[in-house]
Amino acid sequence: MNNGKSKKQLLEELIQAQKALEEKVETQDQMIKRFESLASQEDFFVKVMDYFPYPIMVFSPDGMLKMVNNTLLTETGIKDIETAVNKLGPLGCCYPVGTKVKEAMKRALSGETVFLYDIKDPLETLKNVSGVMNKNISGFYDIVLFPIKQNGNKSFHAVVMLMKQNRE
């Protein structure tokens, strides 16, 4: 009879373990569905970019500034995204012809990821646009420029991410 009880107890423990696993799987499935729901919403990715700790600018395939993140606004003193986009507009305003960044941007807009190192004052030209920058940001930056396909087309948006070097 003792064996009968232990088999019954073992069966009950297995049933409880199975229920616990099923609950975990259900919870994981719900989490995955929530993430997929967020990922399908463009707003989620905009929020991620907006709160990323490095200044970011996004340019359209025609080289027009379309978006900047909060970090760029904070570090430059630009009031809001609309001011940045409306006042800065074309790529040439941010990065004049012949600069390393302008050339790298062309490559990013054609689908290539580009890394630039030790770029001094990459936003220096913004100082010349009246009413845009309220803060003087200077120093050396590493820059990553990378493409994002637009709706599966061959045209790309280009993202510029600035990472300030800490030189002592």
HELIX and SHEET records of a PDB file:
HELIX    1   1 ASN A    2  SER A   40  1                                  39    
HELIX    2   2 GLU A   42  ASP A   50  1                                   9    
HELIX    3   3 ASN A   70  THR A   76  1                                   7    
HELIX    4   4 ILE A   81  LEU A   88  1                                   8    
HELIX    5   5 LEU A   91  CYS A   94  1                                   4    
HELIX    6   6 LYS A  100  LEU A  109  1                                  10    
HELIX    7   7 GLU A  124  ASN A  128  5                                   5    
SHEET    1   A 5 LEU A  65  VAL A  68  0                                        
SHEET    2   A 5 ILE A  56  PHE A  59 -1                                        
SHEET    3   A 5 PHE A 156  LYS A 164 -1                                        
SHEET    4   A 5 PHE A 140  LYS A 149 -1                                        
SHEET    5   A 5 VAL A 114  LYS A 120 -1                                        
END                                                                             
